Amino acid sequence: MKRGPAGAGARRSATVGVHDVVAFFVEICALVLLGAWAWRMAPGAVLARSAALVVVIGAAVLLWSLFAAPRATFDVPVAAIAVKALVLGGSVLAAYAMVPVLLATCFAVLVVINTATVTMMRLT
């Protein structure tokens, strides 16, 4: 999809569907899980844990906004797929490391179904 300038002529539909809301929820859960995993895995005092949390969440948000967001800075499909796999896949792995298996599996299924649905809806 070619993007126009961010000026007056570049308008997008303001329609928000249920899948978009679920995708937002999944992305927020992914950041929480990645942050909790970083906090848990970082050795040492609170300062080291806080630094790990900021770095992991900051990297995920930066990469997502540059490549994977609906209005990403760069329109590179391969990078978008890689970033989604990294962030969402990493959050699923973090869920398996920290929460009961049934809950982690439910989150993994939600991630796969919602990501596939949102991607298919954007392609049509």
CNS distance restraints for C-alpha pairs under 8 A (distance, minus, plus):
assign (resid   1 and name CA) (resid  75 and name CA) 7.93 0.50 0.50
assign (resid   3 and name CA) (resid  10 and name CA) 7.93 0.50 0.50
assign (resid   4 and name CA) (resid   9 and name CA) 7.71 0.50 0.50
assign (resid   4 and name CA) (resid  10 and name CA) 5.70 0.50 0.50
assign (resid   5 and name CA) (resid   9 and name CA) 7.48 0.50 0.50
assign (resid   5 and name CA) (resid  10 and name CA) 6.11 0.50 0.50
assign (resid   6 and name CA) (resid  10 and name CA) 5.66 0.50 0.50
assign (resid  16 and name CA) (resid  20 and name CA) 6.11 0.50 0.50
assign (resid  16 and name CA) (resid  21 and name CA) 7.33 0.50 0.50
assign (resid  17 and name CA) (resid  21 and name CA) 6.61 0.50 0.50
assign (resid  18 and name CA) (resid  22 and name CA) 6.21 0.50 0.50
assign (resid  19 and name CA) (resid  23 and name CA) 5.94 0.50 0.50
assign (resid  19 and name CA) (resid 114 and name CA) 6.64 0.50 0.50
assign (resid  19 and name CA) (resid 117 and name CA) 7.38 0.50 0.50
assign (resid  19 and name CA) (resid 118 and name CA) 6.28 0.50 0.50
assign (resid  20 and name CA) (resid  24 and name CA) 6.18 0.50 0.50
assign (resid  20 and name CA) (resid 118 and name CA) 7.04 0.50 0.50
assign (resid  21 and name CA) (resid  25 and name CA) 6.27 0.50 0.50
assign (resid  22 and name CA) (resid  26 and name CA) 6.11 0.50 0.50
assign (resid  22 and name CA) (resid 114 and name CA) 7.17 0.50 0.50
assign (resid  23 and name CA) (resid  27 and name CA) 6.14 0.50 0.50
assign (resid  23 and name CA) (resid 114 and name CA) 6.35 0.50 0.50
assign (resid  23 and name CA) (resid 115 and name CA) 7.11 0.50 0.50
assign (resid  23 and name CA) (resid 118 and name CA) 7.63 0.50 0.50
assign (resid  24 and name CA) (resid  28 and name CA) 6.22 0.50 0.50
assign (resid  25 and name CA) (resid  29 and name CA) 6.13 0.50 0.50
assign (resid  26 and name CA) (resid  30 and name CA) 6.04 0.50 0.50
assign (resid  26 and name CA) (resid 110 and name CA) 7.82 0.50 0.50
assign (resid  26 and name CA) (resid 111 and name CA) 6.59 0.50 0.50
assign (resid  27 and name CA) (resid  31 and name CA) 6.35 0.50 0.50
assign (resid  27 and name CA) (resid  88 and name CA) 7.53 0.50 0.50
assign (resid  28 and name CA) (resid  32 and name CA) 6.28 0.50 0.50
assign (resid  29 and name CA) (resid  33 and name CA) 6.04 0.50 0.50
assign (resid  30 and name CA) (resid  34 and name CA) 6.05 0.50 0.50
assign (resid  30 and name CA) (resid  87 and name CA) 7.05 0.50 0.50
assign (resid  30 and name CA) (resid  88 and name CA) 6.10 0.50 0.50
assign (resid  30 and name CA) (resid  91 and name CA) 4.93 0.50 0.50
assign (resid  30 and name CA) (resid  92 and name CA) 7.60 0.50 0.50
assign (resid  31 and name CA) (resid  35 and name CA) 5.99 0.50 0.50
assign (resid  31 and name CA) (resid  57 and name CA) 6.20 0.50 0.50
assign (resid  31 and name CA) (resid  60 and name CA) 7.52 0.50 0.50
assign (resid  31 and name CA) (resid  91 and name CA) 7.31 0.50 0.50
assign (resid  32 and name CA) (resid  36 and name CA) 6.03 0.50 0.50
assign (resid  33 and name CA) (resid  37 and name CA) 6.01 0.50 0.50
assign (resid  33 and name CA) (resid  91 and name CA) 5.60 0.50 0.50
assign (resid  33 and name CA) (resid  94 and name CA) 6.06 0.50 0.50
assign (resid  33 and name CA) (resid  95 and name CA) 6.33 0.50 0.50
assign (resid  34 and name CA) (resid  38 and name CA) 6.11 0.50 0.50
assign (resid  34 and name CA) (resid  56 and name CA) 6.95 0.50 0.50
assign (resid  34 and name CA) (resid  57 and name CA) 6.78 0.50 0.50
assign (resid  34 and name CA) (resid  90 and name CA) 7.11 0.50 0.50
assign (resid  34 and name CA) (resid  91 and name CA) 5.44 0.50 0.50
assign (resid  34 and name CA) (resid  94 and name CA) 6.28 0.50 0.50
assign (resid  35 and name CA) (resid  39 and name CA) 6.14 0.50 0.50
assign (resid  35 and name CA) (resid  53 and name CA) 5.09 0.50 0.50
assign (resid  35 and name CA) (resid  54 and name CA) 7.73 0.50 0.50
assign (resid  35 and name CA) (resid  56 and name CA) 6.61 0.50 0.50
assign (resid  35 and name CA) (resid  57 and name CA) 5.94 0.50 0.50
assign (resid  36 and name CA) (resid  40 and name CA) 6.08 0.50 0.50
assign (resid  36 and name CA) (resid  53 and name CA) 7.46 0.50 0.50
assign (resid  37 and name CA) (resid  41 and name CA) 6.02 0.50 0.50
assign (resid  37 and name CA) (resid  94 and name CA) 5.80 0.50 0.50
assign (resid  37 and name CA) (resid  97 and name CA) 7.95 0.50 0.50
assign (resid  37 and name CA) (resid  98 and name CA) 7.42 0.50 0.50
assign (resid  38 and name CA) (resid  42 and name CA) 5.96 0.50 0.50
assign (resid  38 and name CA) (resid  49 and name CA) 7.15 0.50 0.50
assign (resid  38 and name CA) (resid  52 and name CA) 5.69 0.50 0.50
assign (resid  38 and name CA) (resid  53 and name CA) 5.24 0.50 0.50
assign (resid  38 and name CA) (resid  56 and name CA) 6.71 0.50 0.50
assign (resid  39 and name CA) (resid  49 and name CA) 4.97 0.50 0.50
assign (resid  39 and name CA) (resid  50 and name CA) 6.81 0.50 0.50
assign (resid  39 and name CA) (resid  52 and name CA) 6.49 0.50 0.50
assign (resid  39 and name CA) (resid  53 and name CA) 5.60 0.50 0.50
assign (resid  40 and name CA) (resid  49 and name CA) 7.58 0.50 0.50
assign (resid  42 and name CA) (resid  48 and name CA) 6.62 0.50 0.50
assign (resid  42 and name CA) (resid  49 and name CA) 5.16 0.50 0.50
assign (resid  42 and name CA) (resid  52 and name CA) 6.37 0.50 0.50
assign (resid  43 and name CA) (resid  48 and name CA) 6.93 0.50 0.50
assign (resid  43 and name CA) (resid  49 and name CA) 6.89 0.50 0.50
assign (resid  44 and name CA) (resid  48 and name CA) 6.06 0.50 0.50
assign (resid  44 and name CA) (resid  49 and name CA) 7.03 0.50 0.50
assign (resid  45 and name CA) (resid  49 and name CA) 6.47 0.50 0.50
assign (resid  46 and name CA) (resid  50 and name CA) 5.90 0.50 0.50
assign (resid  47 and name CA) (resid  51 and name CA) 6.15 0.50 0.50
assign (resid  48 and name CA) (resid  52 and name CA) 6.23 0.50 0.50
assign (resid  49 and name CA) (resid  53 and name CA) 6.16 0.50 0.50
assign (resid  50 and name CA) (resid  54 and name CA) 6.18 0.50 0.50
assign (resid  51 and name CA) (resid  55 and name CA) 6.10 0.50 0.50
assign (resid  52 and name CA) (resid  56 and name CA) 6.07 0.50 0.50
assign (resid  53 and name CA) (resid  57 and name CA) 6.06 0.50 0.50
assign (resid  54 and name CA) (resid  58 and name CA) 5.59 0.50 0.50
assign (resid  55 and name CA) (resid  59 and name CA) 5.91 0.50 0.50
assign (resid  56 and name CA) (resid  60 and name CA) 6.22 0.50 0.50
assign (resid  57 and name CA) (resid  61 and name CA) 6.09 0.50 0.50
assign (resid  58 and name CA) (resid  62 and name CA) 5.97 0.50 0.50
assign (resid  59 and name CA) (resid  63 and name CA) 6.02 0.50 0.50
assign (resid  60 and name CA) (resid  64 and name CA) 5.97 0.50 0.50
assign (resid  60 and name CA) (resid  87 and name CA) 6.23 0.50 0.50
assign (resid  61 and name CA) (resid  65 and name CA) 6.00 0.50 0.50
assign (resid  62 and name CA) (resid  66 and name CA) 6.14 0.50 0.50
assign (resid  63 and name CA) (resid  67 and name CA) 6.03 0.50 0.50
assign (resid  63 and name CA) (resid  68 and name CA) 7.30 0.50 0.50
assign (resid  63 and name CA) (resid  83 and name CA) 6.54 0.50 0.50
assign (resid  64 and name CA) (resid  68 and name CA) 4.69 0.50 0.50
assign (resid  64 and name CA) (resid  69 and name CA) 5.72 0.50 0.50
assign (resid  64 and name CA) (resid  72 and name CA) 7.73 0.50 0.50
assign (resid  64 and name CA) (resid  80 and name CA) 7.78 0.50 0.50
assign (resid  64 and name CA) (resid  83 and name CA) 6.40 0.50 0.50
assign (resid  64 and name CA) (resid  84 and name CA) 7.39 0.50 0.50
assign (resid  64 and name CA) (resid  87 and name CA) 8.00 0.50 0.50
assign (resid  65 and name CA) (resid  69 and name CA) 5.24 0.50 0.50
assign (resid  65 and name CA) (resid  71 and name CA) 7.90 0.50 0.50
assign (resid  65 and name CA) (resid  72 and name CA) 5.49 0.50 0.50
assign (resid  65 and name CA) (resid  73 and name CA) 6.89 0.50 0.50
assign (resid  66 and name CA) (resid  72 and name CA) 5.11 0.50 0.50
assign (resid  66 and name CA) (resid  73 and name CA) 4.83 0.50 0.50
assign (resid  66 and name CA) (resid  74 and name CA) 5.85 0.50 0.50
assign (resid  67 and name CA) (resid  72 and name CA) 5.20 0.50 0.50
assign (resid  67 and name CA) (resid  73 and name CA) 6.45 0.50 0.50
assign (resid  67 and name CA) (resid  74 and name CA) 5.53 0.50 0.50
assign (resid  67 and name CA) (resid  75 and name CA) 6.57 0.50 0.50
assign (resid  67 and name CA) (resid  76 and name CA) 6.67 0.50 0.50
assign (resid  67 and name CA) (resid  77 and name CA) 7.95 0.50 0.50
assign (resid  67 and name CA) (resid  79 and name CA) 6.10 0.50 0.50
assign (resid  67 and name CA) (resid  80 and name CA) 4.87 0.50 0.50
assign (resid  67 and name CA) (resid  83 and name CA) 7.01 0.50 0.50
assign (resid  68 and name CA) (resid  72 and name CA) 6.01 0.50 0.50
assign (resid  68 and name CA) (resid  79 and name CA) 7.54 0.50 0.50
assign (resid  68 and name CA) (resid  80 and name CA) 4.37 0.50 0.50
assign (resid  68 and name CA) (resid  81 and name CA) 7.26 0.50 0.50
assign (resid  68 and name CA) (resid  83 and name CA) 6.37 0.50 0.50
assign (resid  68 and name CA) (resid  84 and name CA) 6.41 0.50 0.50
assign (resid  69 and name CA) (resid  80 and name CA) 8.00 0.50 0.50
assign (resid  75 and name CA) (resid  80 and name CA) 7.89 0.50 0.50
assign (resid  76 and name CA) (resid  80 and name CA) 6.22 0.50 0.50
assign (resid  77 and name CA) (resid  81 and name CA) 6.24 0.50 0.50
assign (resid  78 and name CA) (resid  82 and name CA) 6.21 0.50 0.50
assign (resid  79 and name CA) (resid  83 and name CA) 6.02 0.50 0.50
assign (resid  80 and name CA) (resid  84 and name CA) 6.10 0.50 0.50
assign (resid  81 and name CA) (resid  85 and name CA) 6.06 0.50 0.50
assign (resid  82 and name CA) (resid  86 and name CA) 6.06 0.50 0.50
assign (resid  83 and name CA) (resid  87 and name CA) 6.00 0.50 0.50
assign (resid  84 and name CA) (resid  88 and name CA) 5.59 0.50 0.50
assign (resid  84 and name CA) (resid  89 and name CA) 7.43 0.50 0.50
assign (resid  85 and name CA) (resid  89 and name CA) 5.08 0.50 0.50
assign (resid  85 and name CA) (resid  90 and name CA) 7.55 0.50 0.50
assign (resid  86 and name CA) (resid  90 and name CA) 5.57 0.50 0.50
assign (resid  87 and name CA) (resid  91 and name CA) 6.13 0.50 0.50
assign (resid  88 and name CA) (resid  92 and name CA) 6.28 0.50 0.50
assign (resid  88 and name CA) (resid 111 and name CA) 7.19 0.50 0.50
assign (resid  89 and name CA) (resid  93 and name CA) 6.30 0.50 0.50
assign (resid  90 and name CA) (resid  94 and name CA) 6.08 0.50 0.50
assign (resid  91 and name CA) (resid  95 and name CA) 6.05 0.50 0.50
assign (resid  92 and name CA) (resid  96 and name CA) 6.33 0.50 0.50
assign (resid  92 and name CA) (resid 104 and name CA) 6.71 0.50 0.50
assign (resid  92 and name CA) (resid 107 and name CA) 7.01 0.50 0.50
assign (resid  92 and name CA) (resid 108 and name CA) 5.73 0.50 0.50
assign (resid  93 and name CA) (resid  97 and name CA) 6.29 0.50 0.50
assign (resid  94 and name CA) (resid  98 and name CA) 6.25 0.50 0.50
assign (resid  95 and name CA) (resid  99 and name CA) 5.49 0.50 0.50
assign (resid  95 and name CA) (resid 104 and name CA) 5.14 0.50 0.50
assign (resid  95 and name CA) (resid 107 and name CA) 7.91 0.50 0.50
assign (resid  96 and name CA) (resid 100 and name CA) 7.05 0.50 0.50
assign (resid  96 and name CA) (resid 101 and name CA) 6.01 0.50 0.50
assign (resid  96 and name CA) (resid 104 and name CA) 5.29 0.50 0.50
assign (resid  96 and name CA) (resid 105 and name CA) 7.72 0.50 0.50
assign (resid  99 and name CA) (resid 103 and name CA) 6.63 0.50 0.50
assign (resid  99 and name CA) (resid 104 and name CA) 6.27 0.50 0.50
assign (resid 100 and name CA) (resid 104 and name CA) 6.30 0.50 0.50
assign (resid 101 and name CA) (resid 105 and name CA) 5.98 0.50 0.50
assign (resid 102 and name CA) (resid 106 and name CA) 6.22 0.50 0.50
assign (resid 103 and name CA) (resid 107 and name CA) 6.25 0.50 0.50
assign (resid 104 and name CA) (resid 108 and name CA) 6.14 0.50 0.50
assign (resid 105 and name CA) (resid 109 and name CA) 6.17 0.50 0.50
assign (resid 106 and name CA) (resid 110 and name CA) 6.15 0.50 0.50
assign (resid 107 and name CA) (resid 111 and name CA) 6.11 0.50 0.50
assign (resid 108 and name CA) (resid 112 and name CA) 6.28 0.50 0.50
assign (resid 109 and name CA) (resid 113 and name CA) 6.08 0.50 0.50
assign (resid 110 and name CA) (resid 114 and name CA) 5.82 0.50 0.50
assign (resid 111 and name CA) (resid 115 and name CA) 5.85 0.50 0.50
assign (resid 112 and name CA) (resid 116 and name CA) 6.05 0.50 0.50
assign (resid 113 and name CA) (resid 117 and name CA) 6.07 0.50 0.50
assign (resid 114 and name CA) (resid 118 and name CA) 5.99 0.50 0.50
assign (resid 115 and name CA) (resid 119 and name CA) 5.98 0.50 0.50
assign (resid 116 and name CA) (resid 120 and name CA) 6.11 0.50 0.50
assign (resid 117 and name CA) (resid 121 and name CA) 6.13 0.50 0.50
assign (resid 118 and name CA) (resid 122 and name CA) 6.21 0.50 0.50
assign (resid 119 and name CA) (resid 123 and name CA) 6.33 0.50 0.50
assign (resid 120 and name CA) (resid 124 and name CA) 6.52 0.50 0.50
